[in-house]
Amino acid sequence: MVLPTVAVLAGGLSHERDVSLRSGRRLSAALREQDLTVEEWDTDAELLVRLREERPDAAVVALHGGEGENGSVQTILEMLKVPYVGTSSKGCRRAWDKPTAKALLEKAGFDTPRWVVLPHSTFRELGAQRVLDAIVEHLGLPLILKPDQGGSALGTQVVRDASELPAAMVGCFAYGDTVLAERFIDGVEVAVTVVERDGGPQALPAVEIVPESGVYDYTARYTAGLTDFFAPARLSEEAAKAVGELAVAAHRVIGLRDISRTDAIVAEDGTIQFLEVNSSPGLTETSTVPMAVACSGTSLGALFSDLVSRAIQRSA
């Protein structure tokens, strides 16, 4: 039997390039263990040419941020009719925009921290301090600020005192023109991977995240030793079931495909608070998806090999 040739798309030009390259290398090695022919493609200006001239049997999108998660690369693959693992371009756009994802989950009956979204122009035109005062009056403290689009917690800042807000806003706007400010919820932070199998989307065991600094920011995510992880998460049976149900609902409501990761907080009052969903989750040595996959009793290579087969079958 001739095994398929798989192109792992990684790198790109987003702020998350280095993380994507790490994900791509790990995924490629895992797929090669399944005896697949794997090529690692740095996603650049030659992508269209390579897809036409070296057309793979399937592609796996291991891109983080920018064109890899906002649906752009997926649109190219769809136009060229190249089978690929991952969410469709439409689903990517919904997941990429954090306020959209929050609104969809809230409409579906799930809890999410109260939030506001404002572009940089509003602060400039209406007076930054007046707008900041209004945000604190409306949401209270502490707050967490993040770009309304993007991943890897780039630009994310936790604000516990109003005096910290101006500097936090500047840091946030370095990664985007619009800020999402939401109430910071204390509790147990978890990441829940959802994978599609023959029976539909299924949640893998939740991974509990305990950053040394108390904030799961970019440094805590990708620097070994700065965050403790527990797989499965140290949750009650009821809470573990609830976060799994939330993650599967997010996968379905937002229209994700193959694999996704939902981030949530089990608040101190017991409520499950949806934070965001990722359509192209990280696969690095410190990422939660490989931990969840191992905890479920399978391997990263076996899982993605199955997803490659599903992608090829979809296009048959």
C-alpha positions in Angstrom: 0.0 0.0 0.0 1.3 3.5 -0.9 1.1 5.7 2.1 0.1 9.4 1.6 2.5 12.2 1.4 1.8 14.8 4.0 2.9 18.5 4.0 3.1 20.0 7.4 2.6 23.8 7.1 4.4 25.7 9.8 6.4 28.9 10.3 4.8 31.8 8.5 5.3 35.4 9.3 3.1 36.0 12.4 4.4 36.8 15.8 4.0 33.1 16.6 6.4 31.9 13.9 8.9 30.3 16.3 6.1 28.4 18.2 4.7 27.2 14.9 8.0 25.9 13.8 8.4 24.0 17.0 4.9 22.6 16.6 5.6 21.6 13.0 8.8 19.8 13.9 7.2 17.8 16.6 4.2 16.9 14.5 6.4 15.9 11.5 8.4 13.6 13.7 5.3 12.0 15.2 3.8 11.4 11.7 7.0 9.9 10.4 6.8 7.3 13.3 3.6 6.2 11.6 5.6 5.6 8.4 4.1 8.5 6.5 6.1 10.5 4.0 6.2 13.9 5.6 7.5 17.2 4.3 7.9 20.3 6.4 6.9 23.4 4.5 7.7 26.9 5.8 4.6 28.9 4.8 5.9 31.7 2.7 5.5 33.3 -0.8 6.3 30.0 -2.5 3.3 28.2 -0.9 1.0 28.5 -3.9 3.7 27.4 -6.3 4.6 24.4 -4.1 1.0 23.3 -3.7 0.6 23.3 -7.5 3.9 21.7 -8.4 4.5 19.4 -5.4 0.8 18.7 -4.6 0.7 16.6 -1.4 -1.9 14.0 -0.7 -2.9 16.1 2.4 -1.7 19.1 4.4 -1.7 19.6 8.1 -2.0 23.2 9.3 0.4 23.7 12.2 0.4 27.5 11.8 -0.3 29.7 14.8 -1.5 33.3 14.5 -2.1 35.4 11.4 -2.9 33.7 8.2 -2.7 30.3 9.7 -5.6 30.8 12.1 -7.7 33.5 10.5 -8.8 31.3 7.6 -6.5 32.7 4.9 -4.3 29.7 4.4 -7.3 27.4 4.7 -9.0 29.4 1.9 -6.0 28.8 -0.3 -6.1 25.1 0.4 -9.8 25.0 -0.3 -9.4 26.9 -3.6 -6.7 24.5 -4.8 -8.8 21.5 -3.5 -5.9 20.2 -1.3 -7.2 18.0 1.5 -6.1 19.3 4.9 -6.4 18.6 8.6 -8.0 21.3 10.5 -10.9 23.7 10.7 -12.5 25.2 7.5 -11.8 28.8 6.6 -15.2 29.9 7.9 -14.8 28.2 11.3 -11.3 29.6 11.6 -12.6 33.1 11.2 -15.1 32.6 14.0 -12.6 31.1 16.4 -9.9 33.7 15.5 -12.1 36.6 16.7 -12.3 36.1 20.5 -15.4 38.4 21.0 -17.2 36.5 18.3 -16.4 33.1 19.9 -17.5 34.4 23.4 -20.7 35.8 22.0 -21.6 32.5 20.3 -20.9 30.5 23.4 -22.8 32.9 25.6 -25.8 32.7 23.2 -25.6 28.9 23.4 -26.1 29.2 27.2 -22.5 29.0 28.6 -20.9 31.4 31.0 -18.0 33.6 29.9 -16.4 36.5 31.8 -18.0 39.9 31.2 -16.1 41.8 28.5 -15.9 44.9 26.3 -14.1 45.4 23.0 -12.7 48.7 21.9 -10.4 49.8 19.1 -7.3 52.0 19.6 -9.1 54.8 17.8 -11.7 55.1 20.6 -9.0 55.8 23.2 -7.3 58.3 20.9 -10.5 60.2 20.0 -12.4 60.1 23.3 -9.5 60.4 25.7 -7.6 57.4 26.9 -8.0 58.0 30.7 -11.7 58.6 30.4 -12.2 55.4 28.5 -10.1 53.4 30.9 -12.1 54.9 33.9 -15.3 53.8 32.2 -14.0 50.2 31.6 -13.1 49.9 35.3 -16.4 51.3 36.4 -18.2 48.8 34.1 -16.2 45.7 34.7 -14.5 46.2 38.0 -11.0 44.9 38.9 -9.1 42.7 38.4 -9.1 42.7 34.6 -7.3 40.7 31.9 -6.5 42.5 28.7 -5.7 40.8 25.4 -5.8 41.5 21.7 -9.2 40.6 20.3 -7.4 38.4 17.8 -4.3 36.3 18.1 -2.9 33.5 20.2 -0.1 32.3 22.5 -1.2 35.0 25.0 0.9 37.6 23.2 0.0 41.0 24.6 -2.0 39.5 27.4 -1.9 41.5 30.7 -3.5 41.1 34.0 -4.4 44.4 35.8 -5.2 44.4 39.5 -4.9 48.1 40.1 -6.2 50.9 37.9 -2.8 52.6 37.8 -1.5 49.6 35.8 -4.0 50.0 33.0 -2.3 52.6 30.8 0.9 50.5 30.5 -1.0 47.3 30.0 -3.0 48.9 27.2 0.2 50.0 25.4 1.5 46.4 25.7 -1.7 45.0 24.3 -1.9 47.4 21.4 1.6 46.3 20.3 -0.1 43.1 19.0 -3.3 44.5 17.6 -5.5 47.5 17.0 -8.4 46.3 19.2 -8.3 45.3 22.8 -10.6 42.8 24.6 -10.9 43.6 28.3 -12.6 41.0 30.4 -13.1 40.4 34.1 -10.3 38.3 35.5 -11.7 35.1 37.1 -9.8 33.3 39.9 -10.1 29.6 39.8 -8.6 26.5 38.1 -7.5 27.1 34.6 -7.9 24.2 32.2 -7.3 23.4 28.5 -9.6 20.8 26.9 -8.7 19.2 23.6 -11.5 18.0 21.3 -10.8 15.5 18.5 -13.2 14.2 15.9 -13.6 10.4 15.7 -16.2 8.2 14.0 -18.7 9.0 16.8 -18.3 12.7 16.5 -16.2 15.3 18.5 -15.0 13.9 21.8 -13.2 15.7 24.7 -9.9 14.4 25.9 -9.0 14.6 29.6 -8.7 18.2 30.7 -5.2 19.5 31.5 -4.8 21.8 34.5 -2.5 24.7 34.1 -0.7 26.2 37.2 1.7 29.0 36.1 4.4 29.9 38.6 3.7 33.6 38.1 -0.1 33.2 38.4 -0.6 34.3 34.8 -0.4 31.9 31.9 1.2 34.4 29.5 3.6 33.8 26.6 6.6 33.2 28.8 4.8 30.8 31.1 3.4 28.8 28.0 6.7 28.2 26.3 9.4 28.2 28.9 10.0 24.8 30.4 9.7 24.8 34.2 7.6 28.0 34.6 4.3 26.2 34.6 3.1 23.0 36.2 0.6 20.8 34.3 -1.7 18.1 35.6 -3.1 15.6 33.2 -5.8 14.8 34.0 -6.8 18.0 35.8 -7.4 17.8 39.5 -11.2 18.3 39.2 -14.2 16.7 40.6 -16.0 14.2 38.4 -18.8 16.8 37.9 -16.4 19.6 36.9 -14.4 17.4 34.6 -17.6 16.4 32.8 -18.7 20.0 32.6 -15.5 21.3 31.0 -15.6 18.5 28.5 -19.2 19.3 27.6 -18.2 23.0 27.2 -15.3 22.1 24.9 -17.4 19.9 22.7 -20.1 22.6 22.5 -17.5 25.2 21.5 -16.2 22.9 18.8 -19.7 22.4 17.4 -21.1 25.9 17.9 -18.2 27.7 16.3 -18.0 25.2 13.5 -14.5 23.7 14.2 -13.2 20.5 12.6 -10.8 17.6 13.3 -9.1 19.1 16.4 -9.5 22.1 18.7 -8.6 23.3 22.2 -10.9 25.2 24.5 -9.5 27.2 27.4 -11.7 27.7 30.5 -11.7 28.5 34.1 -13.4 26.5 36.8 -14.3 29.5 39.0 -14.2 29.4 42.8 -18.0 29.4 42.8 -18.0 26.3 40.7 -19.2 27.8 37.5 -17.3 27.0 34.3 -16.2 30.1 32.4 -15.4 29.9 28.7 -12.3 31.9 27.8 -11.5 31.2 24.2 -11.0 28.4 21.6 -8.1 27.6 19.4 -8.6 26.1 15.9 -4.8 25.3 15.5 -3.5 24.5 18.9 0.1 24.3 19.8 2.0 21.0 19.7 5.3 22.0 21.4 7.0 20.3 24.3 5.1 22.5 26.7 1.7 22.6 24.9 -1.3 21.0 26.5 -2.6 19.1 23.4 0.2 16.4 23.4 -0.3 16.0 27.2 -4.1 15.4 26.7 -3.4 13.0 23.9 -0.9 11.0 25.9 -3.3 11.0 28.9 -6.1 9.6 26.6 -3.9 6.5 25.9 -2.8 7.2 22.3 0.0 9.0 20.6 0.2 12.3 18.7 1.3 10.4 15.6 -1.5 7.9 15.7 -4.1 10.7 16.3 -2.9 12.9 13.4 -2.4 9.9 11.1 -6.1 9.2 11.6 -7.0 12.8 11.0 -5.0 12.8 7.8 -7.0 9.8 6.6 -10.2 11.5 7.4 -9.1 14.6 5.5 -8.3 12.5 2.4 -11.6 10.7 2.7 -13.5 14.0 2.9 -12.2 15.0 -0.5 -12.8 11.7 -2.2 
